[in-house]
Amino acid sequence: MSDSVSIIIATRNRSGILARCLAALPDGVRGLEPPEVIVVDDCSVDATRQVVEDFSRASGWQVIYRRQPSPLGANAARNDGLSIARGAIIVFIDDDVFVTEGWLRKLLKGLANGGAVVTGPMRLTVEGPLLGKHREEVSGYYSEFLSAPHGLGGEIVPVLGNMAAARGVFENTRFEETIRPPVEEIDWMRRAGVCVTFVPEALVWHYKTPEDIQLKRLLKTAWSRGSEGGWWVRECANFDSRGLGPMISQSLRTAARSFGHAFAQQCWGGVVVGVGELSKALALGGLINRGPRVPVSWT
């Protein structure tokens, strides 16, 4: 636990939430040396820089503010932070994450116990009720992970909103800047060839605004995440056409059951799941998400 730590936070146009994210850090690292904090701004037009400067002045911590030359997205921002980070341990959190007391010590303990990469749970905190009658139907689309998320082969996948790793694992493998949620972590992990340990004690809160939980935005998120996941499996996971067929069938069956549940129970959560699974099936079949891949900034 004596190794130096760099915490990298990518952000765009969420200065108010970022202020709360930064304000939670002192409790999260209590008892340890203050880390190096690197905030990479993806061309915000709000008070992001002022928020970072205010936190640095109030905390007395070393905080580095970086601004991307153009809006390139979260992965590009993370890679930029990696390019200047000096810590032996690299930690990633998102700008809408609030760490809990003792969080960093728990992550570092996971690394000290032999893990090259560790990740912890993210619990939703929202202003208002979630859509649907069953929280678990839609919580995944908000990136809530209370237990270890798993990949195609059952392997544990890290969550970039709450992740720590030895610096060396990034030396030859950075994040792919054209890949978007929900597959950016598994894509990096497979290329880096690392194993991940889940640290259930290292909890963070994942904040969502009233706008984030509106039906229209959630449907858009479900469609985007489903199509991105299907595209990644088709193009990057090395499955042949025979392997894709059962996945397409499974997604279509899940979509049909979800829409049926939504109709029978008058439950919007079923609609959200159905939309996500339908877009995944279409992308697995190569019918959507076929355009050129370029870095894009999140909205």
Secondary structure, 3 states (H helix, E strand, C coil): CCCCEEEEEEECCCHHHHHHHHHHHHHHCCCCCCCEEEEEECCCCCCHHHHHHHHHHHHCCCEEEEECCCCCCHHHHHHHHHHHCCCCEEEEEECCEEECCCHHHHHHHHHHCCCCEEECCEEEEECCCCCCCCHHHHHHHHCCECCCCECCCCCECCCCCEEEEEHHHHCCCCCCCCCCCCCHHHHHHHHHCCCEEECCCCCEEEEECCCCCCHHHHHHHHHHHHHHHHHHHHHHCCCCHHHHHHHHHHHHHHHHHHHHHHHHHCCHHHHHHHHHHHHHHHHHCCCCCCCCCCCCCCC
